[in-house]
Amino acid sequence: MKVSYKQYSFDVTDSRIDKQFDLPSEAKKVTGIRLDSPEETLLSNRGSARIEVSNREIFPENFPAKFIMFGEEVPASERIHLLDEPITAHTIKIRFQDEPSPSSPTTTVYPVTLIVRYETL
C-alpha cells in the first residue's frame, strides 16, 4: 500500500459551511484526518465539525475542532487523527460550525484546511 495526502481548503465566511470534496479515484482507505488553519486560536476556540467519509459519519455534529487539530508540541509524524475507513463512495463531507466565544467574539473570515491521509494499492 502507498500512503498519500490530499488537502481541501475553504474559508469560514458564515456560521455554518457545508462542503463536499471528491477523494482521489485511486484512494482505497482513509487512514487519517486533521484540521488546520493559520488562525489556530479561532479554529480551536470557535470551530466544530461533522465529517463523513464515503457517507459514513466519522465525527458527529458539533464535534469540537480542537480535537481534530494538533499543535506544534506534537511531533509532525503524529499530527493526524488515525482512521481505518474503507472508501466506497469517493467523497468526504464536512459541515463546519463557527460559534463566537468569549476569547474571540467577533466574526472573522479565516481559512481552514482539511488534510486527509489515504492508502492506494
N, C-alpha and C positions, 0 to 999 in steps of 0.2 A: 504494500500500500504506500502511496505517496501522500504526504501531507502538504496542503496548500492553504492560503489565506485569501479572503476577499473582504474588502471594506465597502460599506454602504454609508453614505453621509446624507444628512438632512439638517435643515435649520429649524430650530424651535422658534416659531413665529406666532404661535397661538397656544392656548391652554391644553389643547388636545391635537395630536398629529397622528394620523393613520397612514402607514406606508407599507407597501408590499414590494419586495425585491425578488428577482429571479436568481436562484442559486445556479452556479455553473453546471452545464449539462453533464460534465464528466464526474461531478460530485456524487459519491455513493453514501456517505455518512457524515453528519455534522459531529465533530468531536470537541468543539468548544465555542464559546461566545463571550464577548466582552463589550462593554460600552465605554466610550472615551470622549473627551471634549477638552479643548484648550481652556474652557471655563469649568474646571473640575468642581469648584465650590458650588456653582449654580446647578450643575448636573447632580451632584451629591445631595445638596440641601433641598432642591425643588423637584427633581425628576422621579418618575416612576414609569414602569413599562409592563405591558403584556406582550410576550413574544411567543410566536408559533413557528414551528419548523414542519414543513410538509403537512399542514393543517392539524398538527398536534400541539397543544399548549405546553410550553416549556416553563414559562414564568407566568403566573396568574395576573389578572387585572390589578393594577396599583402596586406591583412588586417594586420595592424601593430600588432606584437605580444604583445607589451606593453599594448594594450587594452584588452588582454585576460589573462594578468598576474595580480597579486596582491602583493603588498609589505607588509612588516611586520607591517606597521602602520594600515592596515585593520584588523579588528578582524577576528580570524581564522574561525568563523562561517559564515563569509560573503565573503570569498575568492573564489568565484566561479561566473562565468558568467551565470546567470539564463536563462534556456531554458524551453520549453514545447513541445518537439518534439516526437511524436509517432514513434515507431520503426516498420518499415515494412520489411526492409532488415537489418539483424543484422550485419551491417558494419559501420565503421567510417573511413573516409579517410582524410588524411592531406597532403597537398603539402606545404612544408616548404621552404622558400627562406631565404638565408643568404647573406646579402649585406654588404661589408665593409663600415664603417662610419668613419668620421673624429676622433671620440673618440676611435675607435677600428678598425684601418685599416688593421691589419694583419689577415690572416686566421688562426683560431684556432679551433681544434676539441673540441666540447663541447656537453654534454648530454642535451636532452630536454625530459620532461615528460608531456604527455597529460593526464589530470585527468578528468574522466567522472563520473558524478553522474547520477544514473538512478533509476527508480522505477520498482519493481516487484509486482506481485499480492500476 
